[in-house]
Amino acid sequence: MEKMSEGQAAPSSLPTTLVQEMSALWEEHLDGREVGADDDFFELGGNSLIGIKIIDRVSQDYGVQLSVRDFYLAQTPTRVAELVEQGRART
């Protein structure tokens, strides 16, 4: 059961499960709203308080500290997952 269309597939170097985990984390903080891999944080109703909560969870769960700026510029679960992967590679 593939949810992502071919045009939305995660880059091969990025684990699909990490993108799914980021989407699930966003869903948790966006009142259970369904979140796709390429959905925009702000279009889904995200705000600064929710963003900070997600950044804190990423730090706790993945050991990667994202800056607020990087998180807001990333805007989608796929791009945030890419930042997490980059952060993991540095450690």
C-alpha positions in Angstrom: 0.0 0.0 0.0 2.1 2.9 -1.3 0.8 6.3 -0.2 3.3 8.5 -2.1 2.9 8.9 -5.9 6.0 8.6 -8.0 6.5 12.3 -8.2 6.4 12.6 -4.4 8.7 9.7 -3.6 11.4 10.3 -1.0 15.0 10.5 -2.4 16.6 7.1 -2.4 19.2 8.2 0.1 16.4 9.1 2.6 14.7 6.3 4.5 11.0 6.3 3.7 10.3 5.3 7.3 11.9 8.5 8.5 9.6 10.6 6.3 6.6 8.6 7.6 7.8 9.2 11.2 8.0 12.9 10.5 4.5 12.9 9.0 3.2 11.0 12.1 4.9 13.4 14.4 3.3 16.4 12.6 -0.1 14.6 12.7 0.3 14.2 16.5 0.9 18.0 16.9 -1.6 19.1 14.3 -4.6 17.6 16.1 -4.6 14.3 14.2 -4.8 16.0 10.8 -3.5 13.7 8.0 -0.1 14.8 6.9 1.5 13.7 3.6 5.2 13.7 2.9 5.1 16.9 0.9 2.4 18.8 2.9 3.3 22.4 3.9 3.5 22.9 7.7 1.9 26.4 7.6 -0.9 25.4 5.1 -1.8 22.6 7.6 -2.3 25.2 10.3 1.1 25.0 11.9 2.3 27.9 13.9 5.4 28.9 15.9 4.3 27.1 19.1 3.6 23.8 17.3 6.9 24.2 15.4 8.9 24.5 18.6 7.2 21.4 20.1 8.0 19.4 17.0 11.7 20.7 17.0 11.9 19.6 20.7 10.5 16.1 19.9 13.0 15.7 17.0 15.8 16.6 19.4 14.5 14.1 22.1 13.7 11.3 19.7 16.5 11.6 17.1 19.2 13.5 18.9 19.3 16.1 16.2 18.9 19.8 17.1 17.1 21.7 14.3 17.1 25.5 14.3 13.7 27.2 14.1 14.8 28.9 10.9 15.8 25.6 9.2 12.5 23.9 10.3 10.4 26.8 9.0 12.3 26.9 5.7 12.0 23.1 5.3 8.2 23.3 5.5 7.5 19.6 4.7 8.0 16.3 6.5 10.3 15.1 3.6 12.6 18.1 3.9 12.6 17.9 7.7 13.5 14.3 7.4 16.4 15.3 5.2 17.6 17.7 7.9 17.4 14.9 10.5 19.5 12.6 8.2 22.1 15.4 7.8 22.2 15.9 11.5 22.6 12.2 12.1 25.5 12.1 9.6 27.4 14.8 11.5 27.3 12.9 14.8 
